[in-house]
Amino acid sequence: MTKFNLHLVSDATGETLVSVAKAALAQFADAEPVTHLWAMVRSRKQLLETIAAIADTPGLVMFTLVDTDFRRVLQDECRQRQIPCVPVLDPVLGALATFLGAESREQPGLQHIMDSAYFERIDAMHFCMSHDDGQGLDDLDGADVVLVGVSRTSKTPTCIYLANRGIKAANIPIVPGMDLPPQLVDVSDALVVGLTASPDRLVQIRRNRLLSLNEQAETDYVEPDMVKDEVTQARRLFSAQGWPVIDVSRRSIEETAAAILNLYGRRLEQMEAP
């Protein structure tokens, strides 16, 4: 493993830097960063303290600073110490400035202001929490997306991720021997998506779940043939209802959510088409 110091310097929360760094590092199997996050750097004193810390533990520096003077100071100091320093947003800002024929406002934290989109995300999170695991059926049609699937197909975490994107997401479990709620069949405005997974993968996840709960007994919940039948019945249901299906066996939550957002976007386009 290649161990190194990674300094992320931001005048906001640093979420953008963390995401970019994580995505890039995923391509390097032997990289082991010691990450130092320097967030909310908005005064010269904070900047100089950050630079001093970087000098003590040199490594790769990635930054998102919109203040021109701060950027210059950081880059000059890193150059003098021969520390690589990467302005992560510069290519994007440059391309946007050229395309739009306008200059950046150079105001830190604009992506986090409490605008209408912020409150939409809050509303979506409240909706998600009150419509988890088959709850809140009376106003299910108020959802943007409804996820349906057997146990341990990542319905709840996917809904939470979607809520962070401002999508009102509900989820309903498929329970062997129980009918789905009639409210689901009556949904007209929401996109209903079926989530499934390979039986082997579900058995593995369910066994791990039971072990975490100190449950040792073998039940139908983890019996391979029963789980296989659950998945088969779920797929038949999805097909009969005409719902799109996503197999989450080898997908991360983010990948599943991205696929759902693509489906949701196409549905909106179809609804808005003349």
C-alpha positions, 0 to 999 in steps of 0.5 A: 500500500502507498500511504500518503497525506491528502489535504482537502482545503475548502471554504465551505463544508468540503463535501465536493472535495471529499466526493471527488477524492473518493471517486478518484482514489477508487481507481487506485487499489494500492493507495492509502490516504491519510486524509486531512479535511480543512473546511470553512477556511474563510479568514486569512488566519485560518488559511495560514494555519492550514498552510502551516499544517500542510507544511508539517505533513506534506502530501497532495493538496486539493482545494476549492477556494473561490477567493482569488487572493486565498487561492494565490497564497495557497498555491504560492506556498505549496509551490515554494515547498514543492507540494502538489496543489490541485484546484479541483473546480477550475476546469469546470468553472473555466468551461462554464465561464466560457460557455455562459460568457460570464464570470464566477461570483466567487462567493463560498458556500453558495451550494449550501444556501437555504433556498427552495431546493434546500427546503424541498430536500428537508420535505423529502426527508420527512416524507421518506421517514414517514413512508418507510417500510409500508407506513403512511399509505394514506397519502402514498400517491404524494410520493415521487418514487415508490420502491417495492421489494423483498426484505434486504434489497436496500429499499430504505437506504436508497430512499434516504439517498433519493430524499437527499436529492429532493425526491419524495421516496416511499418503500413497501416490503413484499412479505411472503403470504401477505397481499400488497396494500391496495393503495399501491395499485391505485398509485398514479402519479408516482414512479413505482420501481421493483428492487430485486437481488439474486437469491444467493446474495439475499441469503448472505445478507440476511444471514449477516443481518441475523448474526448482527441480531444474535439470532442463530436459528435457521428460518424460512427467512434464510432458507435458500429455496424459500428465498428463491421462491420469494424472488421469483414471485416478486419478479412475476409481480413486477412483470404483471404490474409493468413496473421497471425492475432494478437488480441490486445484487452488485450495485451500491446504493448510489448506483441504484439511486442513479438508475432510479433517477434516470427512470424518474427523469425519463418519466417526467419527460414523457409526462411533459411531452405534448 
